[in-house]
Amino acid sequence: MSPLLLFIFLSALGLGTTITFASSHWFMAWMGLEVNTLAIIPLMTFQPHPRAVEAATKYFLIQATAAAVLLMATTTNAWYSGEWNINCLTHTPSIILATLALTMKIGIAPLHLWLPEVMQGLNLFAALILATWQKLAPIILLMQISPKPCTALMTLGLLSVLVGGWGGLNQTQIRKLMAYSSIAHMGWILSIMSFSPHLALLALLTYILMTMTALLSFKLSKSVKINILALTWSKNPTLALIIMLVLLSLGGLPPLTGFMPKLLILTELIYQDLPLFATLMALTALLSLFYYLRLCYIILLTTSPNTNQAKAPWRLIPNTKSMTIALTSALSTALLPFTPLLLVLTMTH
């Protein structure tokens, strides 16, 4: 793909999300979501592989279905209430349909089955956009329409954490594993959304930061399967260490950045007099932690027996610029001491 086309499609992605952020009218928000969907499909298929075309087709059908349901829900609400404003979604069936449509767009359980299959068919760059940027607009809309408190969102959040942890246990493909990681983290965000939107926003931003670092590191090491990760230490020990720290941060281990949103969410749930729900969330998070630890074990404590004796690729200096990974990895692992500052920033916005 030429740089001009890449710039156009990336600009369209930013434009679609900005339209959704800035709109107070449901039709404008819906139009922003559609611009987002249409902009990412060429990025999914710029390498004309049959698997990529299949993934893009599945993604388009799912997003089109969710968009149709969302448009029907908002039109029905306007029919009954006479309001197209996002904050005036008061018709109960419309709220249910709009919530289901937005959760389908994100890939929340039980409407998650498309996400691992689509991410598996994409290259790591398109998978990075799908797992991070494409979550922003639907989650912002969910924050605006979710009632307080919302038992349905809490239930979907707990189910997503359970499915995201359980589904990733037997995966050998990194992109599928990151898809289940995305489902689990979206569950954490949904569980706290109706009580504390600023905590949900903080958890979303830290998730995007950690996932971007992990996928960029996998792209740099050219790892798409778990067994390829065993070569990372031989090729680039520094990159292997970065991947290990970022994965542990995704798992939520202290003193890394990923521990911050989980601790704050569990604290807020206990403060809301939901200790049993907080306990279930913490226990189901152990499932995700298991496959993160398995990846760390493969990266650092195993060596691939299939070493090529004729050519030693780990002795070659890679020509890929890694400044972005250096910055994002530092933020993905060392933001825990700045928790009070980040809380103040998210609450003021």
C-alpha positions as CSV (number, residue, x, y, z in Angstrom):
1,M,0.0,0.0,0.0
2,S,1.3,3.4,-0.9
3,P,2.1,5.9,1.9
4,L,-0.6,8.3,0.5
5,L,-3.4,5.6,0.7
6,L,-2.1,4.6,4.2
7,F,-2.3,8.2,5.3
8,I,-5.9,8.6,3.9
9,F,-7.2,5.5,5.6
10,L,-5.5,6.3,8.9
11,S,-6.9,9.8,8.7
12,A,-10.4,8.4,8.0
13,L,-10.0,6.2,11.2
14,G,-9.2,9.3,13.2
15,L,-12.0,11.3,11.6
16,G,-14.6,8.6,12.3
17,T,-13.7,8.4,16.0
18,T,-13.6,12.2,16.3
19,I,-17.1,12.5,14.8
20,T,-18.4,10.0,17.3
21,F,-16.7,11.8,20.2
22,A,-17.9,15.2,19.2
23,S,-21.5,14.4,18.3
24,S,-24.5,14.6,20.6
25,H,-26.9,13.4,17.8
26,W,-27.3,9.6,17.4
27,F,-27.2,9.8,13.6
28,M,-23.9,11.6,13.6
29,A,-22.5,9.1,16.1
30,W,-23.7,6.3,13.9
31,M,-22.1,7.9,10.9
32,G,-18.7,8.1,12.8
33,L,-18.9,4.4,13.6
34,E,-19.5,3.6,10.0
35,V,-16.6,5.7,8.8
36,N,-14.4,3.8,11.3
37,T,-15.6,0.5,9.9
38,L,-15.1,1.4,6.2
39,A,-11.7,2.9,6.9
40,I,-10.2,-0.2,8.5
41,I,-11.4,-2.8,5.9
42,P,-8.7,-1.7,3.3
43,L,-6.1,-1.9,6.0
44,M,-7.2,-5.4,6.7
45,T,-6.8,-6.5,3.1
46,F,-3.8,-4.5,1.8
47,Q,-2.0,-7.9,1.7
48,P,-4.4,-9.8,-0.6
49,H,-4.3,-13.1,1.3
50,P,-7.5,-15.3,1.3
51,R,-7.4,-15.4,5.1
52,A,-7.3,-11.6,5.3
53,V,-10.2,-11.3,2.9
54,E,-12.2,-13.7,4.9
55,A,-11.4,-11.9,8.1
56,A,-12.4,-8.5,6.6
57,T,-15.7,-10.0,5.2
58,K,-16.6,-11.4,8.7
59,Y,-15.7,-8.1,10.3
60,F,-17.8,-6.1,7.8
61,L,-20.9,-8.4,8.3
62,I,-20.7,-8.2,12.1
63,Q,-20.2,-4.4,12.1
64,A,-23.0,-3.9,9.6
65,T,-25.4,-6.0,11.7
66,A,-24.5,-4.1,14.9
67,A,-24.9,-0.8,13.1
68,A,-28.3,-1.8,11.8
69,V,-29.4,-2.8,15.3
70,L,-28.0,0.5,16.7
71,L,-29.8,2.6,14.1
72,M,-33.1,0.7,14.7
73,A,-32.8,1.2,18.5
74,T,-32.1,4.9,18.2
75,T,-34.9,5.4,15.7
76,T,-37.3,3.6,17.9
77,N,-36.3,5.8,20.8
78,A,-36.8,8.9,18.7
79,W,-40.3,7.5,17.7
80,Y,-41.3,7.2,21.3
81,S,-39.6,10.2,22.9
82,G,-39.1,12.6,20.0
83,E,-35.4,13.0,20.9
84,W,-32.2,12.1,18.9
85,N,-29.9,13.3,21.6
86,I,-27.5,10.6,22.9
87,N,-28.2,11.4,26.5
88,C,-32.0,11.1,26.0
89,L,-32.1,7.4,25.4
90,T,-35.0,6.6,27.7
91,H,-37.0,3.9,26.0
92,T,-36.1,0.6,27.7
93,P,-36.1,-1.7,24.7
94,S,-34.0,0.8,22.8
95,I,-31.5,0.9,25.6
96,I,-31.2,-2.9,25.5
97,L,-30.8,-3.0,21.7
98,A,-28.3,-0.2,21.7
99,T,-26.2,-1.8,24.4
100,L,-26.2,-5.1,22.6
101,A,-25.2,-3.4,19.3
102,L,-22.3,-1.6,20.9
103,T,-21.1,-4.6,22.8
104,M,-21.2,-6.6,19.6
105,K,-19.0,-3.9,18.0
106,I,-16.5,-4.2,20.8
107,G,-16.5,-8.0,21.0
108,I,-17.9,-8.4,24.5
109,A,-19.1,-11.9,25.6
110,P,-21.4,-13.5,24.6
111,L,-21.2,-11.6,21.3
112,H,-17.4,-12.2,21.1
113,L,-17.1,-15.2,18.8
114,W,-16.1,-13.1,15.7
115,L,-13.2,-11.3,17.4
116,P,-10.6,-14.2,17.7
117,E,-11.3,-15.4,14.2
118,V,-11.0,-12.0,12.6
119,M,-7.8,-11.1,14.5
120,Q,-6.3,-14.4,13.5
121,G,-6.7,-13.6,9.8
122,L,-5.1,-10.1,10.1
123,N,-1.5,-9.0,10.1
124,L,-0.2,-7.6,13.4
125,F,-0.6,-3.9,12.3
126,A,-4.3,-4.3,11.4
127,A,-4.8,-6.5,14.6
128,L,-3.3,-3.6,16.6
129,I,-5.8,-1.1,15.2
130,L,-8.7,-3.5,15.7
131,A,-7.7,-4.3,19.3
132,T,-7.1,-0.7,20.4
133,W,-8.4,2.2,18.3
134,Q,-11.7,0.5,17.2
135,K,-12.7,0.2,20.9
136,L,-12.7,3.9,21.6
137,A,-15.9,5.1,20.0
138,P,-18.3,2.3,21.1
139,I,-17.1,2.5,24.7
140,I,-17.6,6.2,24.8
141,L,-21.2,5.7,23.6
142,L,-21.7,3.0,26.2
143,M,-20.5,5.3,28.9
144,Q,-23.1,7.9,27.9
145,I,-26.1,5.5,27.7
146,S,-25.4,3.1,30.6
147,P,-27.7,3.7,33.6
148,K,-26.3,3.8,37.1
149,P,-25.9,1.2,38.4
150,C,-26.3,-1.3,35.5
151,T,-26.5,-4.9,36.6
152,A,-26.5,-6.0,32.9
153,L,-23.2,-4.4,32.2
154,M,-21.7,-5.9,35.4
155,T,-22.9,-9.3,34.3
156,L,-21.5,-8.9,30.8
157,G,-18.2,-7.7,32.3
158,L,-17.9,-10.7,34.6
159,L,-18.8,-13.1,31.7
160,S,-16.2,-11.4,29.5
161,V,-13.4,-11.7,32.0
162,L,-14.3,-15.4,32.4
163,V,-14.5,-16.1,28.7
164,G,-11.4,-14.1,28.0
165,G,-9.4,-16.1,30.5
166,W,-10.9,-19.5,29.7
167,G,-10.7,-19.1,25.9
168,G,-7.0,-18.1,25.9
169,L,-5.8,-21.1,27.9
170,N,-5.3,-23.5,25.0
171,Q,-4.3,-21.0,22.3
172,T,-1.1,-21.4,20.3
173,Q,-1.7,-18.4,18.0
174,I,-0.6,-15.1,19.4
175,R,-3.3,-13.0,17.6
176,K,-6.1,-15.2,19.0
177,L,-4.5,-15.1,22.4
178,M,-4.4,-11.2,22.3
179,A,-8.1,-11.3,21.1
180,Y,-9.1,-13.2,24.3
181,S,-6.9,-10.8,26.3
182,S,-8.9,-7.9,24.7
183,I,-12.2,-9.6,25.7
184,A,-11.0,-10.0,29.3
185,H,-9.9,-6.4,29.6
186,M,-13.1,-5.1,28.1
187,G,-14.9,-7.1,30.8
188,W,-13.0,-5.1,33.5
189,I,-13.9,-1.9,31.8
190,L,-17.6,-2.8,31.6
191,S,-17.8,-4.0,35.2
192,I,-16.9,-0.5,36.5
193,M,-18.4,1.6,33.8
194,S,-21.7,2.3,35.5
195,F,-20.1,3.2,38.9
196,S,-17.1,5.2,37.9
197,P,-16.7,6.3,34.2
198,H,-13.3,7.9,34.9
199,L,-11.9,4.6,36.2
200,A,-13.3,2.9,33.1
201,L,-11.5,5.5,30.9
202,L,-8.3,5.0,32.8
203,A,-8.5,1.2,32.4
204,L,-9.2,1.6,28.7
205,L,-6.2,3.9,28.2
206,T,-3.8,1.6,30.1
207,Y,-5.1,-1.4,28.1
208,I,-4.5,0.4,24.8
209,L,-1.0,1.3,25.9
210,M,-0.1,-2.2,27.0
211,T,-1.7,-3.9,24.0
212,M,0.0,-1.6,21.6
213,T,3.4,-2.3,23.2
214,A,2.8,-6.0,23.1
215,L,1.7,-6.2,19.5
216,L,4.4,-3.9,18.3
217,S,7.0,-6.1,20.1
218,F,5.5,-9.2,18.5
219,K,5.7,-7.4,15.1
220,L,9.3,-6.5,15.6
221,S,10.2,-10.1,16.6
222,K,8.0,-11.5,13.8
223,S,6.2,-13.8,16.2
224,V,2.7,-15.0,15.2
225,K,2.9,-18.4,17.1
226,I,3.9,-19.2,20.6
227,N,6.7,-21.6,19.5
228,I,8.4,-18.7,17.5
229,L,8.7,-16.8,20.8
230,A,11.3,-19.3,22.0
231,L,13.7,-17.8,19.4
232,T,13.2,-14.2,20.8
233,W,15.8,-14.5,23.5
234,S,18.5,-15.7,21.0
235,K,17.6,-12.9,18.5
236,N,17.1,-10.0,20.8
237,P,17.4,-10.4,24.6
238,T,16.3,-6.8,25.3
239,L,13.1,-7.3,23.3
240,A,12.4,-10.6,25.1
241,L,12.7,-8.8,28.4
242,I,10.4,-6.0,27.2
243,I,7.8,-8.6,26.0
244,M,8.0,-10.4,29.4
245,L,7.4,-7.2,31.4
246,V,4.5,-6.0,29.2
247,L,2.8,-9.4,29.4
248,L,3.1,-9.4,33.2
249,S,1.7,-5.9,33.1
250,L,-1.3,-7.1,31.0
251,G,-1.8,-9.8,33.7
252,G,-2.0,-7.1,36.4
253,L,1.0,-8.0,38.5
254,P,2.5,-5.3,40.8
255,P,4.5,-3.1,40.6
256,L,3.8,-2.8,36.8
257,T,1.3,-0.4,35.2
258,G,-1.4,-3.1,34.6
259,F,-1.8,-3.5,38.4
260,M,-3.2,0.0,38.7
261,P,-6.6,-0.2,36.9
262,K,-7.3,-3.7,38.5
263,L,-6.6,-2.4,42.0
264,L,-8.6,0.7,41.6
265,I,-11.6,-1.2,40.0
266,L,-11.6,-3.8,42.8
267,T,-11.4,-1.0,45.4
268,E,-14.3,0.8,43.9
269,L,-16.4,-2.3,43.7
270,I,-15.8,-3.0,47.4
271,Y,-16.6,0.6,48.2
272,Q,-19.9,0.1,46.3
273,D,-20.7,-2.8,48.7
274,L,-20.0,-5.5,46.1
275,P,-17.3,-7.6,47.8
276,L,-18.5,-10.9,46.3
277,F,-18.5,-9.5,42.8
278,A,-15.0,-8.1,43.3
279,T,-13.8,-11.5,44.5
280,L,-15.2,-13.2,41.5
281,M,-13.5,-10.6,39.2
282,A,-10.2,-11.2,40.9
283,L,-10.5,-15.0,40.7
284,T,-11.4,-15.0,37.0
285,A,-8.5,-12.7,36.3
286,L,-6.2,-15.6,37.4
287,L,-7.2,-17.4,34.2
288,S,-5.7,-14.7,32.0
289,L,-2.7,-14.5,34.2
290,F,-1.9,-18.1,33.6
291,Y,-1.5,-17.8,29.8
292,Y,0.5,-14.6,30.2
293,L,2.9,-16.5,32.5
294,R,3.0,-19.3,30.0
295,L,4.2,-16.9,27.3
296,C,6.8,-15.5,29.7
297,Y,8.0,-19.0,30.4
298,I,8.4,-19.8,26.7
299,I,10.2,-16.6,26.0
300,L,12.8,-16.7,28.8
301,L,13.1,-20.2,30.0
302,T,13.0,-22.3,26.9
303,T,15.2,-22.6,23.8
304,S,14.0,-23.7,20.5
305,P,15.8,-27.0,19.4
306,N,15.5,-26.0,15.7
307,T,18.5,-23.7,15.6
308,N,19.7,-23.0,12.1
309,Q,23.5,-23.8,12.0
310,A,24.1,-22.3,8.6
311,K,23.0,-18.8,9.4
312,A,22.7,-17.1,12.8
313,P,19.9,-14.5,12.4
314,W,20.2,-13.3,16.1
315,R,23.6,-11.9,15.3
316,L,22.2,-9.6,12.6
317,I,21.3,-6.1,13.7
318,P,17.7,-5.4,12.9
319,N,17.1,-2.2,10.9
320,T,13.6,-1.6,12.3
321,K,13.1,1.6,14.3
322,S,12.2,0.8,17.8
323,M,11.8,4.2,19.4
324,T,8.0,3.8,19.7
325,I,8.4,0.4,21.5
326,A,11.0,2.0,23.9
327,L,8.5,4.8,24.8
328,T,5.4,2.7,25.1
329,S,7.2,-0.1,27.0
330,A,8.4,2.4,29.6
331,L,4.9,3.7,30.1
332,S,3.4,0.2,30.1
333,T,5.6,-0.9,33.0
334,A,6.4,2.2,35.1
335,L,3.1,4.2,35.5
336,L,2.1,2.8,38.8
337,P,3.7,5.6,40.9
338,F,1.8,8.1,38.9
339,T,-1.6,6.7,39.9
340,P,-2.9,9.8,41.8
341,L,-1.9,12.1,38.9
342,L,-3.6,9.9,36.3
343,L,-6.8,9.7,38.5
344,V,-6.9,13.5,38.7
345,L,-6.4,13.8,35.0
346,T,-9.2,11.4,34.1
347,M,-11.6,12.8,36.7
348,T,-11.1,16.4,35.3
349,H,-11.8,15.2,31.8
